[in-house]
Amino acid sequence: MIEQISVGGYDNNFSYFVGDDKKSVAVVDPSNASFLIELLEQEGLTPKMVLITHSHFDHTEGVKMLCEHYGIPVYAHKSAREKLEIGDSMIVLVEDGEIIKIGEQKIEIMHTPGHLDDSVCYYISKKNSWDYVPKLITGDTLFVGRCGRADLPGGNLEDFYKTLQRIKKLPDVTEIYPGHNYGEKPASTLGYEKKHNKHLKCMSFDEFEKASR
């Protein structure tokens, strides 16, 4: 299961609950910890971990409070370690290709630099289930209709182009869940974005660079 949660705040942020069918979940990008704790309790969900898509403050503000409240770890790309104000005992550093499990649900880490050097996407699939629709939580890497910025410290436009080319190789039916509500709808599919997203339509880095100006 995946639950998209509009937490408002800085810039129409989304947080997510991801888990299996047994009420165990990971909390993704907690920018409003008090609200999320209240919602978890209302829905009878048990958080097992926090996952962040990147280390920018608007996606990590609630990490420390959630981790300490529930006694759970936060998972982040290894490049994010020095940017997170949390003790070593509460952080698990991950790399590209690693698998995280929430109950029976598997989540694959995709290191997706570009917006930030520690950016990751979370690919959720069930390889043994023919009728399961894969999902990708993209943070600020891919939005509905466009991609994130690369002009902030830690960003890199060439890395961003390579990252998007990698994402484009995923199945077109993959559901896209971004970190902000910037588009015409809160979520999309990769197939739709490949047809309509100006950044995914770029066939070369030169085109991508022009589209990103």
N, C-alpha and C positions, 0 to 999 in steps of 0.2 A: 504494500500500500504506500501511497505517497499523498500527503496532504499539504497543499499550498496555503500559506497563511500570510495575509496582508498585515504587516505590522506598522505600516505608515512610517513615521519618523522622518529621517533625513530626506529621503528621495523615493518615496513609494517602495520601500523595501519589501521583499518577500523572505520569509523563513519557511522551513519545511520540516514535517515529521515523516520519516521514512522507516518502514519496518515490515515485519511479516504479519500474519493474521493472528498473532498471539499477544498483541498489545505491547510488545517490546519495540521501542523506536530509537532512532538516532535523530537528534535535533540539528538541523543544518542552518548555519548562519544566524545565530541568535542575536538580534540587535535590540530586542526588548524582552529581557529576561523575566520580569515580573508578569507581563502579559502571557508569555509562553508557559510559565509555571502554572498559572491559573488555568490555562487551557488544557494542559496536560492532566491536571487533576480533574477537571470537568469531564474529560473524555476517558478517564480511567487508564491512561497510557503510562508505561514505565520507561523512562529514558535510560538508555544504556551507555550512551556516548554523545558527544557533540562533534560535528564535522564542520569545518569551515572551507569555503571555496577559495578564499584568499585573506590576507591579513589586514585589509583596510578597516578602519575603525567602525564604519557603518555596518559591517558584517560580523564584527567580533565583540562589540561592546558588552554583550550579555554573557560571554563565555565564562568568565571567572565566577560570576554569580551562579550560573547554572551548574557548573562543575562542582562548586563547593556545596551547593544546596543538596545535590543528589549524590555527591561522592563519585562522580564519573569522570572519565578522561576526555580530553579533546584531541581529535586527530587533525593534523595539519601537515602540509608539505614541509620537508626538511629545511627549505629555504626561509620558512616563516618563523623559525624558532626564536630568533633574537627580537622579533617584532611583537611577540605575545607576552603580556605581563602575567605569567602564571608559572607556578613551580614545576620543576622537572618531573616530579612524581605524577603530575596530572596531564602530561602531554605525551602523545604518541606520534612520532615523526614518520611520515610515509613517503614513498616514492612511486613513480609511474609503474603501473601494472600490478600493484599490490591489491589484494582482495580483503575487504572488510565484511564480516558477517553480522547481521542482525537477526538472531534466530536462524531461520532457514533462508533468509534473503541475503544474497551476495551483492556487494557493491564494489565495482572496480574503480581504482584511482586512475584518472587520466591527467597527467601533468600537462597543463595547457598555458604555457607562458605567453605573454603578449601584453595583456592589461597590467599584469604584475608578474615578477619572476617566480612567485610562489603560488600562482593561480593553479587550481585543479578543477576538473569537472568530475562528477560522480555518475558513472554509467551503471544503470540498474537493469539487469536482464536475468532471464531464466533460460539458460541454454538448452535445458532438457524439456522445455515446454514449447511446443510449436505455435500455440495460440497466445503467448504472452507478448505484449507490446513493450519493447525496451524504452527506458526513460533516461534522460540526461539532465542533471541539475548543473547549470552552466555558470552560476554566479554572474560576474561582470564580463565574462568571455563572449557570450552570445545572448543578445536580446531578441525580442520579437521585432523584426524589421531592420535591425542593425547590430553592430557589435559594440564592445566597450571601447574606452579610450586607451591610447598607448602613449600619451604624452605626459604622464605622471611619473615621478621617480620609480624606477623598477620596471617601467614599461618598455616595450621594444616592438616596433612595427613589423620588422622582418619575422621575428618570432611569432607575432600574432598571425601573420599570413600563413605560416607553416601550420600553426595550430588549427586554423579554420579549414585548411586543406585536409587535415587529419580527421576532423569532425565530419566533414562532408562524405567520408568513406563509410560512416555508420549507416545502418538501414534507414531508408527514407521514412519508414513508419515511426522512427524514434520520436518520442514526445519530448519537447524542449521546455524546460522549466527554468526561467531566468532569475536573476537576483533582484531585479527591479521591474515594476510595472510601467514600462516605457512605451509599449506598443499598442496596437489596435485591439489586442486581446491579451489576457494574462499568461497564456501558454500557447505553444504551437507544435508543429511537427517539423522534422528536418526536411522532409520533402517539400512542404510549403515554403519554408525559409529559403531553400535552394532556388525556388522559382521567384520569390518576391523580395528577399533580403539583399539590399544593394551590395553588401560586403561579401556574401556568399556567392553572388553572381559573378564576381571578379574572376577572370581566367588567368591573370598574371599579377605579379607583385606591383608592377607599374599601375595597373588598373586599381588595385587595392589602395595604393598610396594616394591616388587621386580621389578615390571615394572617401578616404579618411580625413581629408582636409576640411 
